[in-house]
Amino acid sequence: MDRDEAIYEDLRLELVRFATAVVGPSDAEDVVSRVVLKVLRRPGGLGGLREPRPYLIRAVINEGRSRLRTRGGETVDALDDIEAESGADGDNRGSLVRLVSFLPARQRAATFLVYWEGHTSASAAELMGCRPGTVRRYLHLAREALKEMIDDED
């Protein structure tokens, strides 16, 4: 197995899971495939990346946002796959996961990395290619939006 294949095999499931949070389950594999193909076309491919994981996470965010813009908005299909994998039980958790799908892509990405994957804001920022304060801002905006959506449902 060459270096490109090894990197892809090592990161594929994580990237698809992350892409599911960003664009929804119906487009996640397409987004990851497009990102990986673009990198493989570059000299050095995946093996030429100094830090493949953060690079590919950022690329998935960017490709996902592009995909969502062409669809005419930033909302995604309900994140049922993530809900099922997280062992969510009860209506409240399911409703929250559904509401997260209405957040803008970067807020969804930060929410996924911090609350589902357990990253700190610093490690999420490194993966997203921004500052920890920016991740905290995305999380604050996400919490405010979620609070508003919950209040509107009552």
DOROPA-695019 format. One record per residue: residue number from 1; residue in one letter; x, y, z of N, C-alpha, C in turn. Coordinates in Angstrom, 2 decimals. Example, Ala and Ser with C-alpha at 12.3 -4.5 7.8 and 13.67 -1.06 7.14 Angstrom:
REM DOROPA-695019
+-----+---------+---------+---------+---------+---------+---------+---------+---------+---------+---------+
| num | residuo |     npx |     npy |     npz |    capx |    capy |    capz |     cpx |     cpy |     cpz |
+-----+---------+---------+---------+---------+---------+---------+---------+---------+---------+---------+
|   1 |       A |   13.19 |   -5.69 |    7.80 |   12.30 |   -4.50 |    7.80 |   13.20 |   -3.30 |    7.80 |
|   2 |       S |   12.85 |   -2.25 |    7.08 |   13.67 |   -1.06 |    7.14 |   12.90 |    0.03 |    7.87 |
+-----+---------+---------+---------+---------+---------+---------+---------+---------+---------+---------+
This chain:
REM DOROPA-695019
+-----+---------+---------+---------+---------+---------+---------+---------+---------+---------+---------+
| num | residuo |     npx |     npy |     npz |    capx |    capy |    capz |     cpx |     cpy |     cpz |
+-----+---------+---------+---------+---------+---------+---------+---------+---------+---------+---------+
|   1 |       M |    0.86 |   -1.17 |    0.00 |    0.00 |    0.00 |    0.00 |    0.91 |    1.23 |    0.00 |
|   2 |       D |    0.65 |    2.16 |   -0.93 |    1.49 |    3.36 |   -0.96 |    1.01 |    4.39 |    0.07 |
|   3 |       R |    1.78 |    5.45 |    0.22 |    1.50 |    6.46 |    1.25 |    0.13 |    7.11 |    1.06 |
|   4 |       D |   -0.24 |    7.43 |   -0.18 |   -1.56 |    8.03 |   -0.44 |   -2.68 |    7.12 |    0.05 |
|   5 |       E |   -2.59 |    5.83 |   -0.30 |   -3.61 |    4.87 |    0.12 |   -3.69 |    4.75 |    1.64 |
|   6 |       A |   -2.53 |    4.70 |    2.27 |   -2.49 |    4.55 |    3.73 |   -3.14 |    5.76 |    4.41 |
|   7 |       I |   -2.83 |    6.95 |    3.94 |   -3.43 |    8.16 |    4.52 |   -4.93 |    8.15 |    4.30 |
|   8 |       Y |   -5.35 |    7.82 |    3.08 |   -6.78 |    7.79 |    2.78 |   -7.51 |    6.77 |    3.66 |
|   9 |       E |   -6.97 |    5.57 |    3.76 |   -7.61 |    4.54 |    4.58 |   -7.67 |    4.94 |    6.06 |
|  10 |       D |   -6.64 |    5.61 |    6.52 |   -6.59 |    6.04 |    7.91 |   -7.62 |    7.12 |    8.22 |
|  11 |       L |   -7.89 |    8.01 |    7.26 |   -8.74 |    9.18 |    7.52 |  -10.13 |    9.11 |    6.90 |
|  12 |       R |  -10.36 |    8.16 |    6.02 |  -11.61 |    8.13 |    5.24 |  -12.87 |    8.18 |    6.12 |
|  13 |       L |  -13.00 |    7.28 |    7.08 |  -14.22 |    7.24 |    7.89 |  -14.41 |    8.52 |    8.70 |
|  14 |       E |  -13.33 |    9.04 |    9.25 |  -13.41 |   10.30 |   10.01 |  -13.85 |   11.44 |    9.10 |
|  15 |       L |  -13.31 |   11.49 |    7.88 |  -13.69 |   12.55 |    6.95 |  -15.15 |   12.44 |    6.51 |
|  16 |       V |  -15.61 |   11.23 |    6.25 |  -17.01 |   11.05 |    5.85 |  -17.94 |   11.42 |    7.00 |
|  17 |       R |  -17.59 |   11.03 |    8.20 |  -18.40 |   11.38 |    9.37 |  -18.45 |   12.90 |    9.55 |
|  18 |       F |  -17.29 |   13.54 |    9.41 |  -17.23 |   15.00 |    9.52 |  -18.03 |   15.66 |    8.39 |
|  19 |       A |  -17.86 |   15.17 |    7.16 |  -18.61 |   15.72 |    6.02 |  -20.11 |   15.56 |    6.22 |
|  20 |       T |  -20.52 |   14.48 |    6.87 |  -21.94 |   14.29 |    7.17 |  -22.45 |   15.42 |    8.05 |
|  21 |       A |  -21.64 |   15.84 |    9.01 |  -22.05 |   16.95 |    9.87 |  -22.10 |   18.26 |    9.10 |
|  22 |       V |  -21.24 |   18.42 |    8.11 |  -21.17 |   19.68 |    7.37 |  -22.24 |   19.77 |    6.28 |
|  23 |       V |  -22.41 |   18.70 |    5.49 |  -23.31 |   18.76 |    4.34 |  -24.50 |   17.82 |    4.41 |
|  24 |       G |  -24.52 |   16.95 |    5.40 |  -25.61 |   15.98 |    5.49 |  -25.20 |   14.65 |    4.88 |
|  25 |       P |  -25.93 |   13.61 |    5.22 |  -25.55 |   12.25 |    4.80 |  -25.61 |   12.00 |    3.30 |
|  26 |       S |  -26.48 |   12.70 |    2.59 |  -26.63 |   12.42 |    1.16 |  -25.45 |   12.93 |    0.33 |
|  27 |       D |  -24.72 |   13.93 |    0.81 |  -23.61 |   14.50 |    0.03 |  -22.24 |   14.23 |    0.64 |
|  28 |       A |  -22.17 |   13.62 |    1.80 |  -20.90 |   13.48 |    2.52 |  -19.84 |   12.73 |    1.73 |
|  29 |       E |  -20.16 |   11.57 |    1.19 |  -19.15 |   10.79 |    0.47 |  -18.70 |   11.50 |   -0.79 |
|  30 |       D |  -19.61 |   12.19 |   -1.48 |  -19.23 |   12.96 |   -2.66 |  -18.24 |   14.07 |   -2.31 |
|  31 |       V |  -18.51 |   14.77 |   -1.22 |  -17.62 |   15.84 |   -0.81 |  -16.23 |   15.31 |   -0.50 |
|  32 |       V |  -16.15 |   14.22 |    0.26 |  -14.85 |   13.63 |    0.59 |  -14.14 |   13.16 |   -0.68 |
|  33 |       S |  -14.86 |   12.53 |   -1.59 |  -14.25 |   12.06 |   -2.84 |  -13.68 |   13.22 |   -3.65 |
|  34 |       R |  -14.44 |   14.30 |   -3.75 |  -13.97 |   15.46 |   -4.51 |  -12.71 |   16.05 |   -3.87 |
|  35 |       V |  -12.70 |   16.15 |   -2.55 |  -11.54 |   16.71 |   -1.85 |  -10.31 |   15.83 |   -2.09 |
|  36 |       V |  -10.46 |   14.54 |   -1.91 |   -9.32 |   13.62 |   -2.07 |   -8.83 |   13.63 |   -3.52 |
|  37 |       L |   -9.72 |   13.63 |   -4.49 |   -9.31 |   13.66 |   -5.89 |   -8.54 |   14.94 |   -6.21 |
|  38 |       K |   -9.00 |   16.07 |   -5.69 |   -8.29 |   17.33 |   -5.93 |   -6.88 |   17.26 |   -5.37 |
|  39 |       V |   -6.73 |   16.70 |   -4.17 |   -5.40 |   16.61 |   -3.56 |   -4.53 |   15.63 |   -4.33 |
|  40 |       L |   -5.10 |   14.51 |   -4.77 |   -4.32 |   13.52 |   -5.51 |   -3.81 |   14.05 |   -6.84 |
|  41 |       R |   -4.49 |   15.02 |   -7.41 |   -4.07 |   15.62 |   -8.69 |   -2.87 |   16.56 |   -8.51 |
|  42 |       R |   -2.63 |   16.98 |   -7.28 |   -1.50 |   17.88 |   -7.01 |   -0.20 |   17.07 |   -6.93 |
|  43 |       P |    0.91 |   17.72 |   -7.23 |    2.20 |   17.02 |   -7.07 |    2.37 |   16.58 |   -5.61 |
|  44 |       G |    2.72 |   15.34 |   -5.42 |    2.92 |   14.80 |   -4.07 |    1.68 |   14.16 |   -3.49 |
|  45 |       G |    0.49 |   14.49 |   -4.01 |   -0.75 |   13.90 |   -3.53 |   -0.94 |   14.03 |   -2.04 |
|  46 |       L |   -1.63 |   13.07 |   -1.44 |   -1.87 |   13.09 |    0.00 |   -0.56 |   12.98 |    0.78 |
|  47 |       G |    0.37 |   12.18 |    0.25 |    1.65 |   11.99 |    0.91 |    2.50 |   13.25 |    0.95 |
|  48 |       G |    2.20 |   14.19 |    0.08 |    2.94 |   15.45 |    0.04 |    2.45 |   16.49 |    1.04 |
|  49 |       L |    1.37 |   16.19 |    1.72 |    0.83 |   17.12 |    2.72 |    1.62 |   16.98 |    4.01 |
|  50 |       R |    2.02 |   18.10 |    4.58 |    2.76 |   18.06 |    5.84 |    1.88 |   17.49 |    6.95 |
|  51 |       E |    0.65 |   17.98 |    7.05 |   -0.31 |   17.48 |    8.05 |   -1.63 |   17.19 |    7.34 |
|  52 |       P |   -1.80 |   15.96 |    6.85 |   -2.98 |   15.64 |    6.05 |   -4.32 |   15.85 |    6.75 |
|  53 |       R |   -4.42 |   15.47 |    8.01 |   -5.72 |   15.51 |    8.70 |   -6.30 |   16.92 |    8.76 |
|  54 |       P |   -5.58 |   17.93 |    9.33 |   -6.17 |   19.27 |    9.36 |   -6.41 |   19.84 |    7.97 |
|  55 |       Y |   -5.50 |   19.54 |    7.04 |   -5.68 |   20.03 |    5.68 |   -6.98 |   19.49 |    5.09 |
|  56 |       L |   -7.20 |   18.19 |    5.23 |   -8.39 |   17.57 |    4.65 |   -9.67 |   18.00 |    5.37 |
|  57 |       I |   -9.61 |   18.22 |    6.67 |  -10.79 |   18.73 |    7.40 |  -11.18 |   20.10 |    6.85 |
|  58 |       R |  -10.19 |   21.00 |    6.70 |  -10.47 |   22.34 |    6.15 |  -11.01 |   22.23 |    4.73 |
|  59 |       A |  -10.43 |   21.32 |    3.94 |  -10.88 |   21.15 |    2.57 |  -12.33 |   20.64 |    2.53 |
|  60 |       V |  -12.69 |   19.76 |    3.45 |  -14.07 |   19.26 |    3.52 |  -15.01 |   20.41 |    3.87 |
|  61 |       I |  -14.62 |   21.26 |    4.81 |  -15.46 |   22.42 |    5.15 |  -15.66 |   23.29 |    3.91 |
|  62 |       N |  -14.57 |   23.62 |    3.23 |  -14.66 |   24.50 |    2.06 |  -15.47 |   23.86 |    0.93 |
|  63 |       E |  -15.21 |   22.61 |    0.64 |  -15.96 |   21.92 |   -0.42 |  -17.43 |   21.78 |   -0.02 |
|  64 |       G |  -17.67 |   21.50 |    1.25 |  -19.05 |   21.40 |    1.73 |  -19.80 |   22.71 |    1.61 |
|  65 |       R |  -19.16 |   23.79 |    1.99 |  -19.81 |   25.11 |    1.87 |  -20.11 |   25.42 |    0.41 |
|  66 |       S |  -19.18 |   25.07 |   -0.47 |  -19.39 |   25.28 |   -1.90 |  -20.59 |   24.46 |   -2.39 |
|  67 |       R |  -20.66 |   23.21 |   -1.96 |  -21.77 |   22.34 |   -2.33 |  -23.09 |   22.91 |   -1.83 |
|  68 |       L |  -23.10 |   23.40 |   -0.59 |  -24.33 |   23.95 |   -0.02 |  -24.76 |   25.22 |   -0.75 |
|  69 |       R |  -23.79 |   26.05 |   -1.13 |  -24.13 |   27.28 |   -1.87 |  -24.78 |   26.95 |   -3.20 |
|  70 |       T |  -24.27 |   25.93 |   -3.90 |  -24.86 |   25.57 |   -5.19 |  -26.25 |   24.99 |   -5.02 |
|  71 |       R |  -26.51 |   24.42 |   -3.83 |  -27.86 |   23.91 |   -3.53 |  -28.80 |   25.02 |   -3.11 |
|  72 |       G |  -28.25 |   26.20 |   -2.84 |  -29.10 |   27.34 |   -2.52 |  -29.28 |   27.60 |   -1.04 |
|  73 |       G |  -28.41 |   27.12 |   -0.19 |  -28.53 |   27.40 |    1.24 |  -27.52 |   26.61 |    2.03 |
|  74 |       E |  -27.45 |   26.93 |    3.32 |  -26.47 |   26.27 |    4.18 |  -27.08 |   25.14 |    5.01 |
|  75 |       T |  -28.39 |   24.96 |    4.99 |  -28.96 |   23.90 |    5.81 |  -28.77 |   22.55 |    5.13 |
|  76 |       V |  -28.78 |   21.50 |    5.93 |  -28.57 |   20.15 |    5.41 |  -29.74 |   19.27 |    5.83 |
|  77 |       D |  -29.76 |   18.08 |    5.21 |  -30.73 |   17.09 |    5.65 |  -30.47 |   16.80 |    7.12 |
|  78 |       A |  -31.49 |   16.35 |    7.83 |  -31.30 |   16.03 |    9.25 |  -30.12 |   15.08 |    9.41 |
|  79 |       L |  -29.39 |   15.26 |   10.49 |  -28.16 |   14.51 |   10.71 |  -28.45 |   13.19 |   11.42 |
|  80 |       D |  -29.35 |   12.40 |   10.85 |  -29.79 |   11.15 |   11.49 |  -28.64 |   10.18 |   11.69 |
|  81 |       D |  -27.71 |   10.11 |   10.73 |  -26.59 |    9.17 |   10.85 |  -25.74 |    9.49 |   12.08 |
|  82 |       I |  -25.47 |   10.76 |   12.29 |  -24.67 |   11.16 |   13.45 |  -25.44 |   10.87 |   14.72 |
|  83 |       E |  -26.72 |   11.15 |   14.71 |  -27.55 |   10.89 |   15.89 |  -27.52 |    9.40 |   16.24 |
|  84 |       A |  -27.66 |    8.55 |   15.24 |  -27.67 |    7.11 |   15.48 |  -26.32 |    6.63 |   16.01 |
|  85 |       E |  -25.23 |    7.14 |   15.44 |  -23.90 |    6.72 |   15.86 |  -23.56 |    7.22 |   17.26 |
|  86 |       S |  -24.13 |    8.35 |   17.66 |  -23.79 |    8.91 |   18.97 |  -24.59 |    8.23 |   20.08 |
|  87 |       G |  -25.46 |    7.31 |   19.71 |  -26.25 |    6.61 |   20.72 |  -27.33 |    7.50 |   21.32 |
|  88 |       A |  -27.76 |    8.48 |   20.56 |  -28.77 |    9.41 |   21.06 |  -30.06 |    8.66 |   21.34 |
|  89 |       D |  -30.61 |    8.92 |   22.51 |  -31.90 |    8.33 |   22.81 |  -32.78 |    9.41 |   23.41 |
|  90 |       G |  -34.04 |    9.27 |   23.18 |  -34.98 |   10.26 |   23.68 |  -35.23 |   11.35 |   22.66 |
|  91 |       D |  -36.40 |   11.95 |   22.76 |  -36.82 |   12.96 |   21.80 |  -36.01 |   14.24 |   21.88 |
|  92 |       N |  -35.58 |   14.64 |   23.09 |  -34.85 |   15.89 |   23.22 |  -33.54 |   15.86 |   22.45 |
|  93 |       R |  -32.78 |   14.80 |   22.58 |  -31.50 |   14.70 |   21.87 |  -31.75 |   14.66 |   20.37 |
|  94 |       G |  -32.74 |   13.90 |   19.93 |  -33.06 |   13.82 |   18.51 |  -33.48 |   15.16 |   17.95 |
|  95 |       S |  -34.25 |   15.91 |   18.71 |  -34.66 |   17.25 |   18.28 |  -33.47 |   18.18 |   18.17 |
|  96 |       L |  -32.56 |   18.08 |   19.12 |  -31.37 |   18.93 |   19.10 |  -30.51 |   18.62 |   17.88 |
|  97 |       V |  -30.33 |   17.35 |   17.58 |  -29.54 |   16.97 |   16.40 |  -30.21 |   17.51 |   15.14 |
|  98 |       R |  -31.52 |   17.42 |   15.08 |  -32.25 |   17.95 |   13.92 |  -32.05 |   19.45 |   13.80 |
|  99 |       L |  -32.10 |   20.16 |   14.93 |  -31.92 |   21.61 |   14.91 |  -30.50 |   22.01 |   14.50 |
| 100 |       V |  -29.52 |   21.21 |   14.89 |  -28.13 |   21.50 |   14.50 |  -28.00 |   21.50 |   12.98 |
| 101 |       S |  -28.79 |   20.69 |   12.30 |  -28.71 |   20.62 |   10.84 |  -29.11 |   21.94 |   10.18 |
| 102 |       F |  -29.74 |   22.85 |   10.92 |  -30.12 |   24.14 |   10.37 |  -29.07 |   25.22 |   10.58 |
| 103 |       L |  -28.01 |   24.91 |   11.31 |  -26.94 |   25.88 |   11.55 |  -26.10 |   26.07 |   10.29 |
| 104 |       P |  -25.46 |   27.23 |   10.14 |  -24.51 |   27.40 |    9.04 |  -23.36 |   26.39 |    9.15 |
| 105 |       A |  -22.73 |   26.09 |    8.03 |  -21.73 |   25.02 |    7.95 |  -20.60 |   25.15 |    8.97 |
| 106 |       R |  -20.04 |   26.32 |    9.15 |  -18.92 |   26.45 |   10.08 |  -19.38 |   26.26 |   11.53 |
| 107 |       Q |  -20.57 |   26.72 |   11.85 |  -21.09 |   26.50 |   13.20 |  -21.35 |   25.00 |   13.42 |
| 108 |       R |  -21.89 |   24.34 |   12.39 |  -22.11 |   22.89 |   12.46 |  -20.78 |   22.16 |   12.64 |
| 109 |       A |  -19.76 |   22.58 |   11.87 |  -18.45 |   21.94 |   11.95 |  -17.87 |   22.09 |   13.36 |
| 110 |       A |  -17.91 |   23.29 |   13.91 |  -17.38 |   23.52 |   15.26 |  -18.17 |   22.73 |   16.28 |
| 111 |       T |  -19.48 |   22.72 |   16.16 |  -20.34 |   21.97 |   17.07 |  -20.01 |   20.48 |   17.02 |
| 112 |       F |  -19.85 |   19.96 |   15.83 |  -19.51 |   18.54 |   15.67 |  -18.17 |   18.23 |   16.31 |
| 113 |       L |  -17.16 |   19.01 |   15.99 |  -15.82 |   18.73 |   16.50 |  -15.74 |   18.82 |   18.02 |
| 114 |       V |  -16.40 |   19.83 |   18.59 |  -16.29 |   20.04 |   20.04 |  -17.26 |   19.14 |   20.81 |
| 115 |       Y |  -18.53 |   19.13 |   20.42 |  -19.53 |   18.42 |   21.22 |  -19.68 |   16.95 |   20.87 |
| 116 |       W |  -19.48 |   16.57 |   19.60 |  -19.61 |   15.17 |   19.24 |  -18.26 |   14.45 |   19.35 |
| 117 |       E |  -17.21 |   15.09 |   18.88 |  -15.90 |   14.45 |   18.84 |  -15.05 |   14.73 |   20.07 |
| 118 |       G |  -15.43 |   15.69 |   20.90 |  -14.72 |   15.95 |   22.15 |  -13.44 |   16.76 |   22.03 |
| 119 |       H |  -13.28 |   17.47 |   20.92 |  -12.10 |   18.32 |   20.77 |  -12.21 |   19.56 |   21.65 |
| 120 |       T |  -11.08 |   20.10 |   22.05 |  -11.07 |   21.41 |   22.70 |  -11.25 |   22.45 |   21.61 |
| 121 |       S |  -11.53 |   23.69 |   22.00 |  -11.65 |   24.73 |   20.98 |  -10.31 |   24.93 |   20.28 |
| 122 |       A |   -9.20 |   24.72 |   20.99 |   -7.87 |   24.87 |   20.37 |   -7.63 |   23.79 |   19.32 |
| 123 |       S |   -7.95 |   22.53 |   19.63 |   -7.70 |   21.48 |   18.65 |   -8.71 |   21.57 |   17.49 |
| 124 |       A |   -9.94 |   21.97 |   17.77 |  -10.91 |   22.18 |   16.69 |  -10.45 |   23.32 |   15.78 |
| 125 |       A |   -9.91 |   24.37 |   16.37 |   -9.41 |   25.50 |   15.59 |   -8.27 |   25.07 |   14.68 |
| 126 |       E |   -7.39 |   24.23 |   15.20 |   -6.28 |   23.74 |   14.39 |   -6.80 |   22.96 |   13.19 |
| 127 |       L |   -7.81 |   22.12 |   13.43 |   -8.39 |   21.34 |   12.34 |   -9.14 |   22.22 |   11.35 |
| 128 |       M |   -9.82 |   23.25 |   11.85 |  -10.62 |   24.11 |   10.98 |   -9.80 |   25.21 |   10.32 |
| 129 |       G |   -8.57 |   25.40 |   10.78 |   -7.73 |   26.43 |   10.18 |   -8.09 |   27.83 |   10.61 |
| 130 |       C |   -8.46 |   27.96 |   11.87 |   -8.80 |   29.28 |   12.40 |   -8.27 |   29.38 |   13.83 |
| 131 |       R |   -8.59 |   30.46 |   14.50 |   -8.14 |   30.66 |   15.88 |   -9.14 |   30.04 |   16.85 |
| 132 |       P |   -8.67 |   29.65 |   18.04 |   -9.58 |   29.11 |   19.05 |  -10.73 |   30.07 |   19.38 |
| 133 |       G |  -10.45 |   31.36 |   19.39 |  -11.51 |   32.34 |   19.64 |  -12.59 |   32.30 |   18.58 |
| 134 |       T |  -12.20 |   32.01 |   17.35 |  -13.17 |   31.90 |   16.26 |  -14.07 |   30.69 |   16.49 |
| 135 |       V |  -13.47 |   29.58 |   16.91 |  -14.28 |   28.38 |   17.21 |  -15.24 |   28.69 |   18.35 |
| 136 |       R |  -14.73 |   29.35 |   19.39 |  -15.62 |   29.70 |   20.51 |  -16.75 |   30.61 |   20.04 |
| 137 |       R |  -16.46 |   31.51 |   19.11 |  -17.50 |   32.39 |   18.56 |  -18.54 |   31.56 |   17.79 |
| 138 |       Y |  -18.07 |   30.62 |   16.95 |  -19.00 |   29.75 |   16.23 |  -19.89 |   28.98 |   17.20 |
| 139 |       L |  -19.29 |   28.49 |   18.28 |  -20.06 |   27.74 |   19.28 |  -21.07 |   28.64 |   19.98 |
| 140 |       H |  -20.66 |   29.86 |   20.30 |  -21.58 |   30.82 |   20.93 |  -22.75 |   31.10 |   20.00 |
| 141 |       L |  -22.44 |   31.39 |   18.73 |  -23.51 |   31.66 |   17.76 |  -24.43 |   30.45 |   17.59 |
| 142 |       A |  -23.83 |   29.26 |   17.58 |  -24.63 |   28.04 |   17.45 |  -25.56 |   27.87 |   18.65 |
| 143 |       R |  -25.02 |   28.07 |   19.86 |  -25.87 |   27.94 |   21.06 |  -27.00 |   28.96 |   21.04 |
| 144 |       E |  -26.69 |   30.20 |   20.64 |  -27.74 |   31.23 |   20.58 |  -28.81 |   30.86 |   19.56 |
| 145 |       A |  -28.38 |   30.40 |   18.40 |  -29.34 |   30.01 |   17.36 |  -30.17 |   28.82 |   17.80 |
| 146 |       L |  -29.53 |   27.85 |   18.44 |  -30.26 |   26.68 |   18.93 |  -31.28 |   27.07 |   20.00 |
| 147 |       K |  -30.85 |   27.97 |   20.90 |  -31.76 |   28.44 |   21.95 |  -32.99 |   29.10 |   21.30 |
| 148 |       E |  -32.76 |   29.93 |   20.30 |  -33.84 |   30.62 |   19.62 |  -34.76 |   29.61 |   18.92 |
| 149 |       M |  -34.17 |   28.62 |   18.26 |  -34.99 |   27.61 |   17.57 |  -35.82 |   26.81 |   18.58 |
| 150 |       I |  -35.22 |   26.48 |   19.73 |  -35.95 |   25.73 |   20.75 |  -37.10 |   26.57 |   21.30 |
| 151 |       D |  -36.84 |   27.85 |   21.55 |  -37.89 |   28.74 |   22.04 |  -39.02 |   28.86 |   21.03 |
| 152 |       D |  -38.67 |   28.90 |   19.73 |  -39.68 |   29.01 |   18.68 |  -40.55 |   27.75 |   18.59 |
| 153 |       E |  -39.97 |   26.59 |   18.95 |  -40.72 |   25.34 |   18.89 |  -41.75 |   25.24 |   20.02 |
| 154 |       D |  -41.49 |   25.95 |   21.13 |  -42.40 |   25.86 |   22.29 |  -43.69 |   26.57 |   22.08 |
+-----+---------+---------+---------+---------+---------+---------+---------+---------+---------+---------+
